[in-house]
Amino acid sequence: MTIMYFVQGFRQKGRKLEPDAPQAAKSAEAAIATAERLSPSRSGVWAYWANIDVETDTYDDPQVLLRIGTLPQGLGE
């Protein structure tokens, strides 16, 4: 298992939140810094980590590092 860090932003499109593609980060600190940098231009953004088994391409449930703004209901809760 490998720990990987990600950041994902969301843009408001009418009544829907459209997700950006998740961006990989090198560390928890880098993911948080990227989320904070993106937050002024997004409706919401979250940084998270997950254990990933690269051999079987399986992911554990994501664990939240930071949540900012409006995010889809239930995301990272």
N, C-alpha and C positions, 0 to 999 in steps of 0.2 A: 504494500500500500504506500502511496505517495500523497503527501499533503500538497494541494494546489490552491492558489489564491486567485480570486476573480473579482471583477467590478462590473456591474451592469446598470446602465441608466435606462430611464423610461421617459418618453415624450408624450405629452397630452395631444391626442388627435380627436377632437370633438369630445365625446364622452368616454373614449377608450384611452388606455395607456398602451403605447406601442413600445416594446422592448428593443433596446439596442442589442447588438451581439455582445455576449460577455467578453471581457478583456482579461487575459491572464496577467497576473502580477507576480513579482519575484518573492514577495514577503507580505506578511500581514501589514506592516507599516507602509509598504508601497501601495497596497490595495486601498488602505484608508486614505492616503495622500491623493491618490487618483480619484477616489470617490469625492473627496472634498473639492478637488479642482473642477470636476465635472458638474457638481451640484448647482452652480448658478445658471447653467444652461439647460438643465433638465427639470422635469416635474418631480422626479424622484430618482434616487440612486442608492444602491446598496453594495457593500463589499462583503465578501463571504469566503469561507474556505470549505474544502471537502476532501475527504480521503478518497483516493482514486486508485483502483487496481488497473494499471495500464495493460496488463496481460489479458485481462478479461473485459476491459473497457466498462467496468462497473463503478458506480459512484455512490458513496454514502450520502445521507441527507446533508444539505449544506448547513453550515453553522455561521450565523451572522457575526460580522465584525463591526459593521456600521450601517445604519439606515438613516437616510435623509429625505425629507419631502414626502410626496404622495407615491405610494407603491401599491401594486395589486394586492387585494385583500388576501391574507393568509400567507403572503410571501415571507419566508424566513421566520415564521412564528413557531 
